[in-house]
């Protein structure tokens, strides 16, 4: 079965929709990236290129995905 977060990224890739996603960064805190930064959608995470640097972000660290329009596609934050 395909990871649901991977399905979201694949759908965004094929439709060309822009979204922003928040992910947990070590040693703590969150960062935000755009789907424009995604260079690869893998089996267990995405590879992003920002500021001349490539980073691998596992799907389990992604806490929110929101379309440019504001529609929330994923929200894993504990309220």
Residue pairs with C-beta under 8 A, 6 or more apart in sequence:
3 43
3 44
3 59
4 74
5 59
5 62
5 65
5 74
6 41
6 42
6 43
6 59
8 65
8 73
8 74
9 35
9 38
9 41
9 46
10 41
11 17
12 18
12 19
12 35
13 35
13 38
13 41
17 35
17 67
17 68
18 34
18 35
18 36
18 67
18 68
19 34
19 35
19 65
19 66
19 67
19 68
19 73
20 32
20 33
20 34
20 35
20 65
20 66
20 68
21 32
21 33
21 34
21 35
21 62
21 64
21 65
21 66
21 74
22 30
22 31
22 32
22 62
22 63
22 64
23 30
23 31
23 32
23 33
23 57
23 61
23 62
23 63
24 30
24 61
24 63
25 31
25 61
30 63
33 48
33 50
33 57
37 48
37 49
37 50
38 46
38 47
38 48
39 47
39 48
39 49
39 54
40 46
40 47
44 58
44 59
45 56
45 57
45 58
45 59
45 61
46 56
46 57
46 59
47 54
47 55
47 56
47 57
48 54
48 55
48 57
49 55
62 74
62 76
63 74
63 75
63 76
63 77
64 72
64 74
64 75
64 76
64 77
65 72
65 73
65 74
66 72
66 73
67 73
